[in-house]
C-alpha cells in the first residue's frame, strides 16, 4: 500500500490575462466563485485529505504578497467581528487557513510552461511524492468524497501516477493531453502514455488528462529532460509520458465531480451561475421567474 502525499503544488504564475480587467491588480485566484475565492476551493480539497504543505508557484512579488496576506491570520478583523457578534463571518475567516497547514513559495521567473512551473518546487518538495492542482479548475462533489480523496484512494492501491481524467468527443481532444493505450476497468483507466494536444487524425483515445495529479518524486528528475512541446512550452504531460516509458504506471480516474472552469471571464460567469443554482433551490426559482418574464 502506498501512502498519500502530504504536499501539494499550486501553480499561480502567469498574468491572468484571460480574466482582465479584474486581474490588472488582483490575481485570478481571488476572483470569487459562489462567494469564495477560487483559490480557497483548492485549499479546501487539500484540507480534506490532510495535506501538510502547499507550495505556490508565483511569477512576481506582488502576486506572492497577495497569497501571503490572504493566508495569514488577521487578528484585528477577527476581534472586530467577534465584538460585533458576527460569528458566522468570524468562522468564515478562521476557515480560510486549515489548522497545521504550511504555505511555501517558489518563483517561476519566465513563463516556460506548466512543467517548468512544477520544476521550480523541486527544492521544497525534496524526496516527497506530491500533488499538482490547477487552481482555476474547480471540482465539486455534493454527495461524496472530494476529488483528491477519490484520487488518493486509487493511488494508495496502485502507486505510480494517478490523475483525474474526463471523456470528450474526439474532435475536442485536440485541446487536451490524451491518454495512449487506454484500457478501462470501471472508473479507472490504465494507460501506456500521454500525448499533448494531438492532431485530430492522431487522437489516441477519448480520455483527456485534466488534473489534479498525484505524482511520484521521479517526475522532478524527469522534468529537466523534457523538450518544448508543439506549444513552445515545457509540459507536465510530456514528463508523465517519459515516466510511463520508464515503467512508471499511469492510472486515470473518471472522478465523480462537477468541473467548473474558471479560466476566463465567460467561463467564470457560467461557473458561478451553475454552482449557485446547484446549491440554492430558492435561487433556482428566482432564476426561473426571471427567464419566464424574459420570454414573454
Secondary structure by P-SEA (a helix, b strand, c coil): cbbbbcbbbbbccccccccccccccccccccccccccaaaaaaaaaaaacccbbbbbcccaaaaaaaaaaacccaaaaaaaaaacaaaaaaaaaacccccbbbbbbbbcccccaaaaaaccccccccccbbbbcccbbbbbcccccaaaaaaaaaaccccbbbbbbbbcccccccccccccccccccbbbbccccccccccccccccccccccccccccccccccccccccccccaaaaaaaaaaabbbbbbbbccbbbbbcccaaaaaaaaaaaaaaccaaaaaaaaaaaaaaac
